[in-house]
Amino acid sequence: MAKTKSLTLFGLIGITMAFFGTVRSVPTLSITGWTQIFYMLIAAVLFALPIALMSAELSTGWPEEGGPTVWVKNALGEKWGFVTSWLLWVQMFFGMVMVASTVGVLFGYVVNAPELSSNNYFIFAVILISYWGVTILNLKFDMVKVAGNWGAIIGVYIPFVILVVLGVIYMIKNGIQPNSYLGDFKPSDLVPNFKDLGSLTYLSGIIFIFAGVEISSVHANNIENPKRNYPIAVIASVLLLVFFNIVAGLTVSNAVPVGELELANITQPYMIFSENLGIPSIFVNIISLMILIGVLVQLSAWVLGPSKAMIKVADEGNLPKFFQKRTEKDIPITFVLIQAIVISLVSFLYVVVPDVNSAFLIITITTTILYCIVYALIAISAIRLRYKMPEVVRPFRLGNKGNGLMWFVSILSLISVAITLTVSIIPPSILQPSQYTGYIIYQIAATVIMVGIALFIHKCKKPEWKKETTTNHKKCS
């Protein structure tokens, strides 16, 4: 049998870190001040590590394309497998609105008009223009080939490294700023203030940093000795991510005065660092343009990726034939247009909630809630498959024998999901008291509607929905 193992331990660490290396989440981390250390450790230990380890076992046991959908379908049946695939698609509606909102903020700094970054109508307009723009481009061209990996290098890795380096230099030069989020340090600042429940909601936004952690598990089969090397790679990756994010978060917390941090504006700390360190202002324009390119490349990648996954679900008979329509280039046109329309509707939240900071946080939390439901299904499936299909060979297995370790990891994951969902419903302190009820209603309604639609569609499922033939299935490759 040919040897297919090709990924080194350090290669897997690099791939795993690449999934989560982003500057966009740094402001959400920074606004919590010293408490971010506690939040990041909780997010890593209770959330990221358990999900990554369970996903590694599941992906090596069921390596076929589909990931979480396949695992849940085998464990809990077709209905919940469909719900999983549906939620992984619809969470993107909210996630991409959050990502696209940074385009308007960044554009304002690129053209030396920073006042645009806090104009909610401008942000709304740019979300529509940028997302529909990349959608149309993807219908015409293969944007994945056009963009390649350079978009991530220019728009993610280089800006993140620069942010960390400038932040450290700023802190060495100026020390802890008394008027910053780190000022007047007390040991009690290292843990959340449980009297201020609204501040706990930021944990949901910080956990979003690790959303998608199961993606790297697809490489577990490609590494030598996965039993030993995969957990080492995952633990090392998560620890490095925690370290670099905390360094970036603390340096930004130290630079921005209390009450002035803008969650959707990653350019803000670059401006402060540049002014203080005597760096020409054009640097801010350049770095904003670089991050803007990275955001647009990410948006472009998400236009077709989830849609291609969903059309396979439709072909299996889980959705009406209307959803199975493809263009001559094999692009799932119905899904692409539906997600563009829904994203346009969700982005209207920036008009309803005038404060850009609040709208950004609300949408981030909605995305996290939908992801958490998927992770709860994965945790339940991981346990269920141990008893339902014990004969399946799992190159990476939690525990040498017995199911005790899997029970422990799964329960830990379910506890973290329950905590995340609880704090996500608490109105964040950034909102006005008059907005609390609307916030709670919105989050509950968005979650119930998204899950309810999936259950309703499955209940209405008809045999004739299934695609009759799979000929020309590889048309796009």
Solvent accessible surface area in square Angstrom, and as a share of the most:
residue,aa,sasa,rsa
1,M,246,1.10
2,A,85,0.66
3,K,160,0.68
4,T,97,0.56
5,K,68,0.29
6,S,96,0.62
7,L,33,0.17
8,T,89,0.52
9,L,40,0.20
10,F,164,0.68
11,G,26,0.25
12,L,0,0.00
13,I,20,0.10
14,G,39,0.38
15,I,51,0.26
16,T,3,0.02
17,M,43,0.19
18,A,45,0.35
19,F,84,0.35
20,F,9,0.04
21,G,17,0.16
22,T,24,0.14
23,V,4,0.02
24,R,28,0.10
25,S,11,0.07
26,V,0,0.00
27,P,2,0.01
28,T,5,0.03
29,L,0,0.00
30,S,0,0.00
31,I,27,0.14
32,T,20,0.11
33,G,4,0.04
34,W,48,0.17
35,T,19,0.11
36,Q,0,0.00
37,I,49,0.25
38,F,67,0.28
39,Y,5,0.02
40,M,0,0.00
41,L,84,0.42
42,I,44,0.22
43,A,0,0.00
44,A,3,0.02
45,V,79,0.46
46,L,33,0.16
47,F,1,0.00
48,A,0,0.00
49,L,31,0.15
50,P,4,0.03
51,I,0,0.00
52,A,1,0.01
53,L,26,0.13
54,M,0,0.00
55,S,0,0.00
56,A,0,0.00
57,E,1,0.00
58,L,1,0.01
59,S,8,0.05
60,T,6,0.03
61,G,11,0.10
62,W,17,0.06
63,P,89,0.56
64,E,89,0.40
65,E,141,0.63
66,G,40,0.38
67,G,13,0.13
68,P,15,0.10
69,T,26,0.15
70,V,21,0.12
71,W,3,0.01
72,V,0,0.00
73,K,79,0.34
74,N,37,0.19
75,A,3,0.02
76,L,53,0.26
77,G,26,0.25
78,E,86,0.39
79,K,81,0.34
80,W,80,0.28
81,G,1,0.01
82,F,4,0.02
83,V,1,0.00
84,T,0,0.00
85,S,9,0.06
86,W,18,0.06
87,L,0,0.00
88,L,39,0.19
89,W,5,0.02
90,V,1,0.00
91,Q,7,0.03
92,M,1,0.01
93,F,7,0.03
94,F,7,0.03
95,G,3,0.03
96,M,9,0.04
97,V,0,0.00
98,M,4,0.02
99,V,3,0.02
100,A,0,0.00
101,S,0,0.00
102,T,3,0.02
103,V,9,0.05
104,G,0,0.00
105,V,1,0.01
106,L,0,0.00
107,F,84,0.35
108,G,0,0.00
109,Y,19,0.07
110,V,35,0.20
111,V,71,0.41
112,N,116,0.60
113,A,19,0.15
114,P,55,0.34
115,E,119,0.53
116,L,45,0.22
117,S,8,0.05
118,S,79,0.51
119,N,64,0.33
120,N,15,0.08
121,Y,142,0.54
122,F,45,0.19
123,I,0,0.00
124,F,40,0.17
125,A,41,0.32
126,V,18,0.10
127,I,0,0.00
128,L,51,0.25
129,I,128,0.65
130,S,12,0.08
131,Y,2,0.01
132,W,81,0.28
133,G,29,0.28
134,V,12,0.07
135,T,1,0.01
136,I,93,0.47
137,L,76,0.38
138,N,1,0.01
139,L,43,0.22
140,K,124,0.52
141,F,119,0.50
142,D,72,0.37
143,M,33,0.15
144,V,96,0.55
145,K,166,0.70
146,V,90,0.52
147,A,9,0.07
148,G,40,0.38
149,N,123,0.63
150,W,111,0.39
151,G,0,0.00
152,A,36,0.28
153,I,84,0.43
154,I,53,0.27
155,G,2,0.02
156,V,32,0.19
157,Y,82,0.31
158,I,70,0.35
159,P,0,0.00
160,F,24,0.10
161,V,90,0.52
162,I,44,0.22
163,L,0,0.00
164,V,21,0.12
165,V,74,0.43
166,L,16,0.08
167,G,0,0.00
168,V,57,0.33
169,I,80,0.40
170,Y,12,0.05
171,M,51,0.23
172,I,138,0.70
173,K,122,0.52
174,N,46,0.24
175,G,30,0.29
176,I,80,0.41
177,Q,43,0.19
178,P,102,0.64
179,N,88,0.45
180,S,4,0.03
181,Y,39,0.15
182,L,1,0.00
183,G,16,0.16
184,D,116,0.60
185,F,97,0.41
186,K,110,0.47
187,P,106,0.66
188,S,69,0.45
189,D,38,0.20
190,L,66,0.33
191,V,74,0.43
192,P,9,0.05
193,N,88,0.45
194,F,128,0.53
195,K,195,0.83
196,D,56,0.29
197,L,96,0.48
198,G,10,0.10
199,S,25,0.16
200,L,18,0.09
201,T,0,0.00
202,Y,15,0.06
203,L,12,0.06
204,S,0,0.00
205,G,2,0.02
206,I,0,0.00
207,I,4,0.02
208,F,35,0.15
209,I,9,0.04
210,F,1,0.00
211,A,20,0.15
212,G,3,0.03
213,V,1,0.01
214,E,9,0.04
215,I,69,0.35
216,S,0,0.00
217,S,0,0.00
218,V,87,0.50
219,H,45,0.20
220,A,0,0.00
221,N,38,0.20
222,N,55,0.28
223,I,1,0.00
224,E,76,0.34
225,N,79,0.40
226,P,15,0.09
227,K,76,0.32
228,R,137,0.50
229,N,15,0.08
230,Y,1,0.00
231,P,28,0.18
232,I,70,0.35
233,A,0,0.00
234,V,1,0.01
235,I,73,0.37
236,A,28,0.22
237,S,0,0.00
238,V,2,0.01
239,L,105,0.52
240,L,69,0.34
241,L,5,0.03
242,V,10,0.06
243,F,116,0.48
244,F,76,0.31
245,N,4,0.02
246,I,22,0.11
247,V,31,0.18
248,A,0,0.00
249,G,0,0.00
250,L,27,0.14
251,T,3,0.02
252,V,1,0.00
253,S,0,0.00
254,N,0,0.00
255,A,8,0.06
256,V,0,0.00
257,P,38,0.24
258,V,95,0.54
259,G,68,0.65
260,E,101,0.45
261,L,6,0.03
262,E,59,0.26
263,L,1,0.01
264,A,4,0.03
265,N,3,0.01
266,I,3,0.01
267,T,0,0.00
268,Q,23,0.10
269,P,2,0.01
270,Y,0,0.00
271,M,58,0.26
272,I,40,0.20
273,F,0,0.00
274,S,2,0.01
275,E,133,0.60
276,N,53,0.27
277,L,43,0.22
278,G,64,0.61
279,I,48,0.24
280,P,93,0.58
281,S,90,0.58
282,I,110,0.56
283,F,41,0.17
284,V,14,0.08
285,N,25,0.13
286,I,88,0.45
287,I,1,0.01
288,S,0,0.00
289,L,81,0.41
290,M,33,0.15
291,I,2,0.01
292,L,15,0.07
293,I,50,0.26
294,G,7,0.06
295,V,4,0.03
296,L,58,0.29
297,V,29,0.17
298,Q,56,0.25
299,L,0,0.00
300,S,8,0.05
301,A,50,0.39
302,W,72,0.25
303,V,0,0.00
304,L,20,0.10
305,G,41,0.40
306,P,18,0.12
307,S,0,0.00
308,K,76,0.32
309,A,59,0.46
310,M,3,0.01
311,I,8,0.04
312,K,74,0.31
313,V,14,0.08
314,A,0,0.00
315,D,15,0.08
316,E,89,0.40
317,G,2,0.02
318,N,12,0.06
319,L,0,0.00
320,P,41,0.26
321,K,83,0.35
322,F,114,0.47
323,F,32,0.13
324,Q,19,0.08
325,K,111,0.47
326,R,62,0.23
327,T,45,0.26
328,E,166,0.74
329,K,118,0.50
330,D,14,0.07
331,I,11,0.05
332,P,1,0.00
333,I,39,0.20
334,T,7,0.04
335,F,0,0.00
336,V,0,0.00
337,L,69,0.34
338,I,45,0.23
339,Q,0,0.00
340,A,0,0.00
341,I,90,0.46
342,V,35,0.20
343,I,1,0.01
344,S,23,0.15
345,L,123,0.61
346,V,23,0.13
347,S,0,0.00
348,F,101,0.42
349,L,26,0.13
350,Y,0,0.00
351,V,33,0.19
352,V,97,0.56
353,V,16,0.09
354,P,83,0.52
355,D,69,0.36
356,V,12,0.07
357,N,26,0.13
358,S,3,0.02
359,A,0,0.00
360,F,5,0.02
361,L,1,0.00
362,I,9,0.05
363,I,0,0.00
364,T,5,0.03
365,I,0,0.00
366,T,0,0.00
367,T,0,0.00
368,T,1,0.01
369,I,4,0.02
370,L,0,0.00
371,Y,16,0.06
372,C,0,0.00
373,I,35,0.18
374,V,0,0.00
375,Y,0,0.00
376,A,21,0.16
377,L,17,0.08
378,I,0,0.00
379,A,0,0.00
380,I,76,0.39
381,S,0,0.00
382,A,1,0.01
383,I,21,0.11
384,R,108,0.39
385,L,0,0.00
386,R,8,0.03
387,Y,118,0.45
388,K,88,0.37
389,M,43,0.19
390,P,88,0.55
391,E,129,0.58
392,V,36,0.21
393,V,120,0.69
394,R,21,0.08
395,P,54,0.34
396,F,5,0.02
397,R,60,0.22
398,L,11,0.05
399,G,20,0.19
400,N,135,0.69
401,K,178,0.76
402,G,48,0.46
403,N,35,0.18
404,G,53,0.51
405,L,84,0.42
406,M,0,0.00
407,W,109,0.38
408,F,125,0.52
409,V,9,0.05
410,S,1,0.01
411,I,83,0.42
412,L,38,0.19
413,S,0,0.00
414,L,60,0.30
415,I,83,0.42
416,S,4,0.02
417,V,5,0.03
418,A,55,0.43
419,I,69,0.35
420,T,0,0.00
421,L,55,0.27
422,T,86,0.50
423,V,11,0.07
424,S,0,0.00
425,I,55,0.28
426,I,35,0.18
427,P,21,0.13
428,P,0,0.00
429,S,53,0.34
430,I,41,0.21
431,L,7,0.04
432,Q,113,0.50
433,P,98,0.62
434,S,104,0.67
435,Q,59,0.26
436,Y,79,0.30
437,T,89,0.52
438,G,44,0.43
439,Y,5,0.02
440,I,58,0.29
441,I,107,0.54
442,Y,57,0.22
443,Q,0,0.00
444,I,83,0.42
445,A,38,0.29
446,A,11,0.08
447,T,24,0.14
448,V,96,0.55
449,I,94,0.48
450,M,25,0.11
451,V,28,0.16
452,G,31,0.30
453,I,66,0.33
454,A,0,0.00
455,L,58,0.29
456,F,137,0.57
457,I,26,0.13
458,H,38,0.17
459,K,174,0.74
460,C,52,0.31
461,K,66,0.28
462,K,105,0.44
463,P,122,0.77
464,E,105,0.47
465,W,29,0.10
466,K,124,0.53
467,K,53,0.22
468,E,144,0.65
469,T,66,0.39
470,T,96,0.56
471,T,95,0.55
472,N,122,0.62
473,H,85,0.38
474,K,168,0.71
475,K,108,0.46
476,C,70,0.42
477,S,127,0.82
